[in-house]
């Protein structure tokens, strides 16, 4: 009986550790994207496109915050994991923001801004172009 009681108390604690990157937010905050900092504070964001597809922008999870890589994944349907493609590139610094600057039904353009670590706070931007199911650096 005691084992059953301990098991019933421990299982909910273990299940609470999962992360849902497609977590819904109130409409007043950000209707088209959600942003979360997970684990060691790495950047991850999902962005819904006008075409119905979704982008997931993230820093490498096991990399240092000050240098590493950025990966942008394109999903036809993020809820079911219908993966279409991805692009990855090096970064010097952390991701400051990821913002759609063009969001048409057939063509989208994403701007990813990074800021260097240290006193300089130098910013750099990389554009990612999406046309249909194709994703590439612009």
C-alpha positions in Angstrom: 0.0 0.0 0.0 2.8 2.4 0.9 4.6 1.6 -2.4 1.4 2.5 -4.3 1.0 5.7 -2.4 4.7 6.8 -3.2 4.3 5.8 -6.8 1.1 7.9 -7.2 2.9 10.9 -5.6 6.1 10.6 -7.7 4.6 10.1 -11.2 2.9 13.6 -11.4 6.2 15.2 -10.4 8.1 13.4 -13.2 5.4 14.3 -15.8 5.6 18.0 -15.0 9.1 18.2 -16.4 8.1 18.0 -20.0 8.3 21.1 -22.3 5.6 22.0 -24.8 7.0 24.4 -27.5 3.6 25.0 -28.9 2.2 26.2 -25.7 -0.8 28.4 -26.2 -0.6 32.0 -24.9 -3.4 34.6 -24.4 -4.3 36.4 -27.6 -3.2 39.8 -26.1 0.5 38.8 -25.7 1.6 37.2 -29.0 -1.0 35.8 -31.4 1.4 34.4 -34.0 4.3 33.2 -32.0 5.4 31.9 -28.6 8.7 32.3 -27.0 10.2 30.3 -24.1 13.5 30.0 -22.4 14.2 26.4 -21.4 16.8 24.6 -19.3 20.0 26.6 -19.3 18.2 29.6 -20.8 18.6 28.8 -24.5 16.3 30.5 -27.0 13.4 28.6 -28.6 10.4 30.1 -30.4 7.6 28.8 -32.6 6.1 31.1 -35.3 2.9 30.4 -37.2 3.0 31.4 -40.8 0.2 32.8 -43.0 0.4 29.6 -45.1 -0.5 27.5 -42.0 3.0 26.1 -41.6 5.1 26.7 -38.5 8.7 27.6 -37.9 10.7 26.6 -34.8 13.8 28.8 -34.2 16.3 27.6 -31.6 19.8 27.8 -30.3 21.7 24.6 -29.9 20.6 23.2 -26.6 24.0 21.8 -25.4 26.0 24.7 -26.7 27.4 27.7 -24.8 25.0 30.7 -24.9 27.8 33.0 -26.2 28.6 31.0 -29.4 27.2 28.1 -31.3 24.4 27.5 -33.9 20.9 28.6 -34.9 18.5 26.1 -36.4 15.3 27.0 -38.1 12.9 24.1 -38.7 9.9 24.3 -41.1 6.8 22.1 -40.3 3.8 21.8 -42.5 1.9 21.0 -39.3 3.8 21.2 -36.0 1.0 19.5 -34.0 1.5 16.2 -35.8 5.3 16.7 -36.6 4.9 17.0 -40.4 8.5 18.2 -40.9 9.3 19.9 -44.3 12.9 21.1 -43.9 15.5 23.0 -41.9 18.5 25.3 -42.1 21.3 25.8 -39.6 24.0 28.4 -39.4 26.7 29.5 -36.9 26.1 32.3 -34.4 28.4 34.6 -32.4 26.3 35.6 -29.4 22.7 34.8 -28.4 19.5 35.2 -30.3 17.9 38.5 -29.4 14.8 38.1 -31.5 13.3 36.3 -34.4 10.8 38.3 -36.4 8.8 37.7 -39.6 9.4 40.6 -42.0 7.4 39.1 -44.8 4.4 36.7 -44.3 2.6 36.0 -47.6 0.7 32.9 -48.3 3.4 31.5 -50.7 6.6 33.4 -49.5 7.9 34.3 -46.1 11.0 35.9 -44.8 12.3 35.6 -41.2 14.9 37.9 -39.6 17.0 36.5 -36.8 19.0 39.0 -34.8 21.9 38.0 -32.5 23.8 40.0 -30.0 27.4 39.2 -29.0 28.4 38.5 -25.5 30.6 41.0 -23.6 30.7 44.7 -23.4 30.4 45.3 -27.2 26.8 44.1 -27.6 27.2 44.0 -31.4 24.2 42.9 -33.3 24.0 40.9 -36.5 21.0 39.7 -38.5 20.5 36.7 -40.8 17.5 36.3 -43.1 15.8 33.0 -43.8 13.6 32.7 -46.8 10.7 30.2 -47.0 8.9 29.4 -50.3 6.3 26.6 -50.1 8.1 23.7 -48.5 11.6 25.1 -49.2 13.7 26.9 -46.5 17.1 28.5 -47.1 19.3 31.3 -46.0 18.7 34.5 -48.1 
